[in-house]
């Protein structure tokens, strides 16, 4: 590396794909795309890299700036020795064709769509009629024979280290009988030591009998859909007649928690969907609600998400305005969590909102890919190997990539198995061909978590929809990098604990 090479990067604007700058309250850093390394910049290095990454500065102005930097030769030498700003042209995603041979195809998770029915009509649900690209609520249930075929296929092609069986809906408890048959059948086929079960429920149909059974299933995890205290929960999580569901859900929570506390086999976690208005007061209310639930098992976690983009109807906002609620002082969840708790994360206290928001990005940066020498082959964003990482069986026996994906090409069925040709065509070859022109020019390519579920329709990958996600991905990763290194500067002990958290 020398001044001429830096000027060439400036002239060709190749610097845009090779890295980015980000800041903390104390320092300015360089993130290098090819190696994943992060470098803290001193004053003279800052002058060099700020000028390099500033789109308003042309090559001639850039040259005059760097030639006046006393240590520019040392900076160039450091860049070369650390293999920075030299990522080769990205020409391919990491290949996974070999995973689909009989010897290599080993599935880690089967998700069974028990039903298309739901007894609630949550206002942000992606299965409502007004949300395009997903199925709507329906009356279909999977029968045990169809589910059994999927289970048999996965057991014949299972990951021997661990296999997860997940149940999905609609509301899975509307077809609890088949869920129970599937669990019993799986336990007959395998010792529970390397087998786990999970499902998500709105809790309103939970009975002592159901809770007693579920709580005794080895390695069972239940994700509970509850958005906070009654007034907030009932804003969006309503029954078909429009009335709130909180009282029924809370009664179900108490029944389930009692059973889980009794048998100590299962684990529970909450998933709160954060709905507008996004204010500090509202986040505080939700946080206080979960922290004060003193009858829960000690290892209960609280997770939270925003609704899918476009899933909240205009009528929701109109109802809030009629109640005198405005949206003038909104904040984002991440800013609230940082302001409230700063860098003092208690990893032993998971029954609050700030735990998941503040640790999620830190874990991703902690576990980022690091290389001493960059290569021109990168992962296919945040996509898994279809049918291998997970396999989703619909109520009609059709296989899809996962439960989060809507209209998209099928990858087989319970009678014929996984359609390897469809996997390779739609999810490997076409995704790579349409994505690489953009990904090869993006500094965040090795941090990107876009997956199939966010950009597919009936025809396959929708590159226009995928491109809409890219600015948000870059912005998010700048924030993650900044948060991580802010923590590193002020509370590095926490990062030692962060390294122990596994990405699910």
C-alpha positions as CSV (number, residue, x, y, z in Angstrom):
1,X,0.0,0.0,0.0
2,X,1.2,3.5,-0.9
3,X,-0.2,6.9,-1.6
4,X,-0.7,6.0,-5.3
5,X,-2.8,3.0,-4.3
6,X,-4.9,5.1,-1.9
7,X,-5.5,7.6,-4.6
8,X,-6.5,4.9,-7.0
9,X,-9.1,3.7,-4.4
10,X,-10.4,7.2,-4.2
11,X,-10.5,7.7,-8.0
12,X,-12.4,4.4,-8.6
13,X,-14.5,4.8,-5.4
14,X,-13.6,1.3,-4.6
15,X,-13.2,2.4,-1.0
16,X,-17.0,2.2,-0.6
17,X,-16.9,-1.6,-0.6
18,X,-13.7,-2.0,1.4
19,X,-14.7,-0.6,4.8
20,X,-16.4,2.1,6.7
21,X,-15.8,4.5,9.6
22,X,-17.8,4.7,12.8
23,X,-17.5,6.6,16.0
24,X,-17.9,6.2,19.8
25,X,-18.1,9.0,22.3
26,X,-14.3,8.8,22.5
27,X,-12.7,7.5,19.3
28,X,-13.1,7.0,15.5
29,X,-12.6,3.5,14.1
30,X,-12.1,1.8,10.8
31,X,-14.0,-1.4,10.1
32,X,-12.3,-3.4,7.3
33,X,-14.6,-5.5,5.1
34,X,-12.2,-8.1,4.0
35,X,-10.7,-9.1,7.3
36,X,-13.4,-8.0,9.7
37,X,-10.7,-6.1,11.7
38,X,-11.5,-2.9,13.6
39,X,-8.8,-0.3,14.0
40,X,-8.8,2.7,16.4
41,X,-7.5,5.7,14.5
42,X,-5.1,8.3,15.9
43,X,-5.3,11.9,14.8
44,X,-3.3,11.6,11.6
45,X,-4.9,8.3,10.6
46,X,-8.3,10.0,11.0
47,X,-7.3,12.7,8.5
48,X,-6.4,10.1,6.0
49,X,-9.4,7.9,6.4
50,X,-11.9,10.7,6.8
51,X,-10.7,12.1,3.5
52,X,-10.8,8.7,1.8
53,X,-14.4,7.9,2.8
54,X,-15.7,11.4,2.2
55,X,-17.7,11.3,-1.1
56,X,-17.4,15.1,-1.5
57,X,-13.6,15.0,-1.7
58,X,-12.2,14.2,-5.1
59,X,-9.0,12.5,-5.9
60,X,-6.9,15.6,-6.3
61,X,-8.1,17.1,-3.0
62,X,-7.5,13.8,-1.3
63,X,-3.9,13.6,-2.6
64,X,-3.1,17.0,-1.3
65,X,-4.5,16.0,2.1
66,X,-2.6,12.8,2.5
67,X,0.7,14.2,1.2
68,X,0.7,16.6,4.1
69,X,0.2,13.9,6.7
70,X,3.7,13.4,8.4
71,X,3.0,9.7,9.2
72,X,1.4,8.8,5.9
73,X,4.1,6.3,5.0
74,X,3.7,4.6,8.4
75,X,-0.1,4.5,7.9
76,X,0.4,2.9,4.4
77,X,2.8,0.3,5.9
78,X,0.3,-0.5,8.6
79,X,-2.5,-0.9,6.1
80,X,-0.4,-3.3,4.1
81,X,0.9,-5.4,7.0
82,X,-2.7,-5.8,8.4
83,X,-4.1,-6.7,4.9
84,X,-6.6,-3.8,5.2
85,X,-8.5,-2.2,2.2
86,X,-7.5,-5.1,0.0
87,X,-10.5,-7.3,-0.2
88,X,-10.5,-9.0,-3.6
89,X,-13.5,-8.7,-5.9
90,X,-16.4,-10.8,-4.5
91,X,-17.3,-13.3,-7.1
92,X,-19.2,-16.0,-5.3
93,X,-21.2,-16.9,-2.2
94,X,-20.0,-19.8,-0.1
95,X,-21.1,-22.9,-1.9
96,X,-23.5,-25.3,-0.3
97,X,-24.3,-27.7,-3.2
98,X,-22.5,-30.5,-1.4
99,X,-24.9,-30.3,1.5
100,X,-27.6,-31.9,-0.7
101,X,-26.0,-35.2,-1.3
102,X,-27.6,-38.1,0.7
103,X,-24.4,-38.4,2.8
104,X,-24.3,-34.6,3.7
105,X,-28.0,-33.7,3.9
106,X,-28.6,-33.5,7.7
107,X,-31.6,-31.4,9.0
108,X,-31.4,-29.6,12.3
109,X,-34.9,-28.3,12.7
110,X,-38.4,-29.3,11.6
111,X,-41.2,-26.8,12.0
112,X,-44.7,-28.2,11.7
113,X,-47.5,-25.9,10.8
114,X,-50.2,-27.4,13.0
115,X,-53.0,-25.0,11.8
116,X,-53.9,-22.0,9.8
117,X,-56.5,-21.0,12.3
118,X,-56.2,-18.5,15.1
119,X,-58.6,-17.4,17.8
120,X,-57.1,-13.9,17.9
121,X,-56.8,-11.1,15.3
122,X,-53.8,-9.2,16.4
123,X,-53.8,-5.9,14.4
124,X,-50.1,-6.3,13.3
125,X,-50.3,-9.9,12.3
126,X,-48.8,-10.7,8.9
127,X,-51.7,-13.2,8.2
128,X,-54.4,-10.5,8.1
129,X,-56.1,-9.9,4.8
130,X,-54.5,-6.5,4.2
131,X,-50.9,-7.8,4.4
132,X,-49.7,-8.9,1.0
133,X,-47.3,-11.8,0.3
134,X,-48.4,-14.1,3.2
135,X,-51.2,-16.6,3.5
136,X,-54.3,-15.4,5.3
137,X,-56.0,-17.1,8.3
138,X,-57.7,-20.3,7.2
139,X,-59.4,-23.4,8.6
140,X,-56.8,-26.0,7.7
141,X,-55.2,-28.3,10.2
142,X,-52.4,-30.7,9.6
143,X,-53.3,-34.3,10.3
144,X,-51.0,-36.6,12.2
145,X,-50.3,-38.8,9.2
146,X,-49.0,-35.8,7.2
147,X,-46.9,-34.6,10.2
148,X,-45.6,-38.2,10.8
149,X,-44.3,-38.4,7.2
150,X,-42.4,-35.1,7.7
151,X,-41.0,-36.4,11.1
152,X,-39.9,-39.7,9.5
153,X,-38.1,-37.8,6.7
154,X,-36.3,-35.5,9.1
155,X,-35.3,-38.4,11.4
156,X,-33.9,-40.2,8.4
157,X,-31.9,-37.1,7.5
158,X,-31.3,-35.6,10.9
159,X,-28.4,-33.8,12.5
160,X,-27.1,-36.4,14.9
161,X,-25.9,-33.8,17.4
162,X,-29.3,-32.1,17.8
163,X,-32.7,-32.0,16.3
164,X,-35.4,-29.4,17.1
165,X,-39.1,-30.0,16.5
166,X,-41.1,-26.7,16.5
167,X,-44.8,-26.2,16.2
168,X,-46.4,-23.3,14.5
169,X,-49.8,-21.8,13.6
170,X,-52.1,-19.8,13.7
171,X,-52.4,-20.7,17.3
172,X,-50.8,-24.1,17.8
173,X,-53.1,-25.0,20.7
174,X,-56.1,-25.1,18.4
175,X,-54.6,-28.4,17.2
176,X,-53.1,-29.6,20.4
177,X,-54.1,-33.2,19.9
178,X,-51.8,-33.5,16.9
179,X,-49.1,-31.6,18.7
180,X,-49.2,-34.1,21.5
181,X,-49.2,-37.1,19.0
182,X,-46.1,-35.6,17.3
183,X,-44.2,-35.1,20.6
184,X,-45.0,-38.6,21.8
185,X,-44.0,-40.1,18.4
186,X,-40.7,-38.2,18.4
187,X,-39.9,-39.3,21.9
188,X,-40.6,-42.9,20.9
189,X,-38.1,-42.6,18.0
190,X,-35.3,-40.9,19.9
191,X,-33.8,-40.3,23.4
192,X,-34.6,-36.8,24.5
193,X,-31.0,-35.9,25.2
194,X,-30.4,-34.5,21.7
195,X,-34.0,-33.6,20.9
196,X,-35.8,-30.4,21.8
197,X,-39.3,-29.0,21.3
198,X,-40.7,-25.5,21.1
199,X,-43.8,-23.6,20.1
200,X,-45.3,-20.1,20.3
201,X,-48.7,-19.5,21.9
202,X,-51.0,-16.5,22.7
203,X,-51.8,-18.3,26.0
204,X,-55.5,-17.8,25.8
205,X,-56.3,-21.5,25.3
206,X,-53.9,-22.7,28.0
207,X,-55.6,-25.1,30.4
208,X,-54.2,-27.0,33.5
209,X,-54.3,-30.2,31.5
210,X,-52.4,-28.8,28.5
211,X,-49.9,-27.0,30.8
212,X,-49.4,-30.2,32.9
213,X,-48.5,-32.2,29.7
214,X,-46.3,-29.5,28.1
215,X,-44.4,-28.8,31.3
216,X,-43.2,-32.4,31.5
217,X,-41.9,-32.7,28.0
218,X,-38.0,-32.8,28.1
219,X,-36.2,-29.8,26.6
220,X,-39.5,-28.0,25.8
221,X,-39.3,-24.2,25.2
222,X,-42.5,-22.1,25.0
223,X,-42.5,-18.6,23.5
224,X,-45.3,-16.5,25.0
225,X,-46.9,-13.7,22.9
226,X,-47.6,-11.0,25.4
227,X,-47.0,-7.3,24.7
228,X,-47.0,-5.8,28.2
229,X,-49.6,-4.6,30.7
230,X,-53.3,-4.9,30.0
231,X,-53.8,-1.5,28.3
232,X,-50.9,-1.9,26.0
233,X,-51.5,-5.6,25.3
234,X,-55.1,-4.9,24.4
235,X,-54.2,-2.2,21.9
236,X,-53.3,-4.8,19.3
237,X,-53.8,-8.3,20.6
238,X,-57.5,-8.6,20.3
239,X,-60.0,-11.4,19.8
240,X,-62.1,-11.8,16.6
241,X,-64.8,-9.6,18.1
242,X,-62.3,-6.8,18.7
243,X,-62.2,-7.2,22.5
244,X,-58.9,-7.4,24.3
245,X,-57.2,-10.8,25.1
246,X,-55.1,-9.8,28.1
247,X,-57.3,-11.4,30.9
248,X,-57.4,-14.7,29.1
249,X,-53.7,-14.6,28.3
250,X,-52.7,-13.7,31.8
251,X,-54.8,-16.5,33.3
252,X,-53.1,-18.9,30.9
253,X,-49.7,-17.5,31.9
254,X,-50.4,-18.2,35.5
255,X,-51.5,-21.8,34.8
256,X,-48.4,-22.5,32.6
257,X,-45.9,-20.9,35.0
258,X,-47.3,-23.0,37.9
259,X,-46.8,-26.2,35.9
260,X,-43.3,-25.2,34.7
261,X,-42.3,-24.3,38.2
262,X,-43.6,-27.7,39.4
263,X,-41.8,-30.0,37.0
264,X,-38.8,-27.9,36.0
265,X,-38.4,-29.5,32.6
266,X,-39.6,-26.7,30.3
267,X,-38.5,-23.1,29.8
268,X,-40.6,-20.1,28.9
269,X,-39.7,-16.8,27.3
270,X,-41.8,-13.8,26.2
271,X,-41.9,-12.2,22.9
272,X,-43.4,-8.7,23.2
273,X,-44.3,-6.9,19.9
274,X,-43.6,-3.2,20.4
275,X,-46.3,-1.2,18.9
276,X,-46.7,2.6,18.4
277,X,-46.5,5.1,20.0
278,X,-42.8,4.5,20.6
279,X,-42.2,6.6,23.7
280,X,-39.9,6.3,26.7
281,X,-42.9,6.1,29.0
282,X,-44.4,3.2,27.0
283,X,-41.2,1.3,27.0
284,X,-40.9,1.9,30.8
285,X,-44.4,0.6,31.3
286,X,-43.7,-2.6,29.3
287,X,-40.4,-3.1,31.1
288,X,-41.9,-2.7,34.5
289,X,-44.7,-5.1,33.8
290,X,-42.3,-8.0,33.0
291,X,-39.9,-7.2,35.7
292,X,-42.6,-7.4,38.3
293,X,-43.9,-10.8,37.3
294,X,-42.6,-12.6,40.4
295,X,-44.3,-15.9,39.9
296,X,-42.2,-16.8,36.8
297,X,-39.3,-19.3,36.7
298,X,-36.0,-17.5,37.4
299,X,-34.6,-18.2,33.9
300,X,-37.5,-16.6,32.0
301,X,-36.4,-14.3,29.2
302,X,-38.1,-11.3,27.7
303,X,-37.5,-10.7,24.0
304,X,-39.1,-8.0,21.9
305,X,-39.5,-7.2,18.2
306,X,-41.1,-4.5,16.1
307,X,-44.0,-5.4,13.8
308,X,-43.2,-6.4,10.3
309,X,-42.9,-3.3,8.0
310,X,-46.3,-2.5,6.6
311,X,-48.2,-4.8,8.9
312,X,-49.9,-2.2,11.1
313,X,-53.1,-0.9,9.4
314,X,-54.1,2.8,9.3
315,X,-57.1,2.0,11.5
316,X,-54.7,1.3,14.4
317,X,-53.3,4.8,14.3
318,X,-56.7,6.3,13.9
319,X,-58.0,4.5,17.0
320,X,-55.0,5.8,19.0
321,X,-55.6,9.4,17.7
322,X,-59.2,9.2,18.8
323,X,-58.0,8.4,22.3
324,X,-55.8,11.5,22.2
325,X,-52.5,9.6,21.7
326,X,-50.0,11.4,19.5
327,X,-46.8,10.4,17.9
328,X,-44.8,13.6,18.3
329,X,-42.2,12.4,20.9
330,X,-41.3,9.0,19.6
331,X,-37.9,7.4,20.2
332,X,-36.5,4.0,19.1
333,X,-36.1,1.1,21.4
334,X,-32.3,1.0,21.2
335,X,-32.0,4.6,22.2
336,X,-34.3,4.1,25.1
337,X,-32.3,1.1,26.3
338,X,-29.0,2.8,26.1
339,X,-30.2,5.9,27.8
340,X,-31.9,3.9,30.6
341,X,-29.1,1.4,31.3
342,X,-26.1,2.7,29.5
343,X,-23.3,0.2,29.4
344,X,-24.2,-1.6,32.6
345,X,-25.9,-4.7,31.4
346,X,-26.8,-7.3,34.0
347,X,-26.6,-10.6,32.0
348,X,-28.2,-12.5,34.9
349,X,-31.4,-10.4,34.7
350,X,-33.3,-11.3,31.6
351,X,-36.8,-10.3,32.5
352,X,-36.5,-6.8,31.0
353,X,-36.5,-5.2,27.6
354,X,-33.0,-3.8,27.6
355,X,-31.3,-7.2,27.8
356,X,-32.3,-8.4,24.3
357,X,-31.9,-5.0,22.6
358,X,-28.5,-4.3,24.1
359,X,-27.0,-7.8,23.8
360,X,-28.3,-8.7,20.3
361,X,-26.1,-6.4,18.3
362,X,-23.2,-7.0,20.7
363,X,-23.3,-10.7,20.1
364,X,-23.3,-10.3,16.3
365,X,-20.2,-8.1,16.3
366,X,-18.5,-10.3,18.9
367,X,-19.0,-13.3,16.6
368,X,-18.3,-11.5,13.3
369,X,-16.0,-13.3,10.8
370,X,-12.4,-12.4,11.3
371,X,-9.7,-13.3,8.7
372,X,-6.0,-12.5,8.5
373,X,-6.2,-12.6,4.7
374,X,-9.4,-11.5,2.9
375,X,-11.0,-13.7,0.2
376,X,-13.5,-13.2,-2.6
377,X,-16.0,-15.7,-1.4
378,X,-18.6,-14.6,1.3
379,X,-21.6,-16.0,3.0
380,X,-25.0,-15.6,1.3
381,X,-26.0,-12.8,3.7
382,X,-28.0,-14.2,6.6
383,X,-29.5,-17.1,4.6
384,X,-29.4,-20.7,5.9
385,X,-29.0,-23.8,3.8
386,X,-32.7,-24.5,2.8
387,X,-34.0,-27.7,4.2
388,X,-30.8,-28.3,6.2
389,X,-30.8,-25.6,8.9
390,X,-34.6,-25.9,9.1
391,X,-37.4,-27.4,7.1
392,X,-41.0,-26.1,7.3
393,X,-44.0,-28.4,6.6
394,X,-47.3,-26.7,5.8
395,X,-50.7,-28.1,6.8
396,X,-51.0,-29.6,3.2
397,X,-47.7,-31.4,3.4
398,X,-45.8,-28.9,1.3
399,X,-42.2,-28.1,2.3
400,X,-41.0,-24.5,2.5
401,X,-37.7,-22.9,3.6
402,X,-39.0,-21.7,7.0
403,X,-42.1,-20.5,8.9
404,X,-41.2,-16.8,8.3
405,X,-41.3,-17.0,4.5
406,X,-44.5,-16.2,2.7
407,X,-45.3,-16.8,-1.0
408,X,-42.2,-18.6,-2.3
409,X,-41.2,-21.6,-4.3
410,X,-41.8,-24.9,-2.6
411,X,-38.8,-27.1,-1.9
412,X,-40.7,-30.4,-1.9
413,X,-43.4,-32.3,0.1
414,X,-43.9,-35.1,2.6
415,X,-44.4,-37.7,-0.1
416,X,-41.5,-36.9,-2.4
417,X,-39.0,-35.4,0.1
418,X,-36.9,-32.3,-0.5
419,X,-36.7,-31.1,-4.1
420,X,-33.0,-30.5,-4.5
421,X,-33.4,-29.1,-8.0
422,X,-35.8,-26.4,-6.7
423,X,-33.5,-25.6,-3.8
424,X,-30.5,-25.1,-6.1
425,X,-32.4,-23.2,-8.7
426,X,-34.4,-20.7,-6.6
427,X,-32.4,-20.5,-3.3
428,X,-28.8,-21.0,-4.4
429,X,-28.2,-20.1,-8.0
430,X,-30.8,-17.3,-8.6
431,X,-30.2,-15.7,-5.2
432,X,-26.5,-15.6,-5.9
433,X,-26.9,-14.3,-9.5
434,X,-29.3,-11.5,-8.5
435,X,-27.6,-10.5,-5.2
436,X,-23.9,-10.5,-6.0
437,X,-23.9,-7.3,-8.1
438,X,-25.1,-5.4,-5.1
439,X,-23.4,-7.4,-2.4
440,X,-20.0,-7.2,-4.1
441,X,-20.1,-3.4,-3.7
442,X,-21.2,-3.3,-0.1
443,X,-18.9,-2.8,2.9
444,X,-21.4,-4.6,5.2
445,X,-21.5,-7.8,3.1
446,X,-19.9,-9.9,5.9
447,X,-22.3,-8.5,8.6
448,X,-25.5,-8.7,6.5
449,X,-28.4,-10.7,8.0
450,X,-30.9,-10.4,5.2
451,X,-32.5,-13.8,4.5
452,X,-34.9,-15.5,2.1
453,X,-37.9,-14.7,4.3
454,X,-37.5,-11.0,3.7
455,X,-37.3,-10.9,-0.1
456,X,-39.1,-13.8,-1.8
457,X,-42.4,-14.0,-3.6
458,X,-44.0,-16.7,-5.8
459,X,-41.4,-16.3,-8.5
460,X,-38.4,-16.5,-6.2
461,X,-36.0,-13.7,-5.0
462,X,-37.4,-10.2,-5.5
463,X,-34.3,-8.1,-5.9
464,X,-36.2,-4.8,-5.8
465,X,-37.6,-5.7,-2.3
466,X,-34.2,-6.9,-1.2
467,X,-32.6,-3.6,-2.2
468,X,-35.0,-1.7,0.0
469,X,-33.5,-3.4,3.0
470,X,-29.9,-2.6,2.3
471,X,-29.7,1.0,3.7
472,X,-31.3,-0.2,6.9
473,X,-28.8,-3.1,7.2
474,X,-25.8,-0.7,6.8
475,X,-27.3,1.8,9.3
476,X,-28.0,-1.0,11.8
477,X,-24.4,-2.4,11.6
478,X,-22.9,1.0,12.1
479,X,-24.9,1.2,15.3
480,X,-23.9,-2.3,16.4
481,X,-20.2,-1.5,15.8
482,X,-20.4,1.7,17.7
483,X,-22.3,0.1,20.6
484,X,-19.9,-2.8,20.8
485,X,-16.8,-0.6,20.9
486,X,-18.4,1.9,23.3
487,X,-18.8,-1.1,25.6
488,X,-15.3,-2.3,25.0
489,X,-14.0,1.1,26.0
490,X,-16.0,1.4,29.2
491,X,-17.0,-2.1,30.4
492,X,-15.0,-4.8,28.7
493,X,-15.9,-7.3,31.4
494,X,-19.4,-7.5,30.0
495,X,-18.1,-8.5,26.6
496,X,-16.4,-11.5,28.2
497,X,-20.0,-12.6,29.1
498,X,-21.4,-11.6,25.8
499,X,-19.0,-14.1,24.1
500,X,-20.8,-16.9,25.9
501,X,-24.2,-16.1,24.4
502,X,-25.1,-18.3,21.5
503,X,-26.9,-17.0,18.4
504,X,-30.2,-18.9,17.9
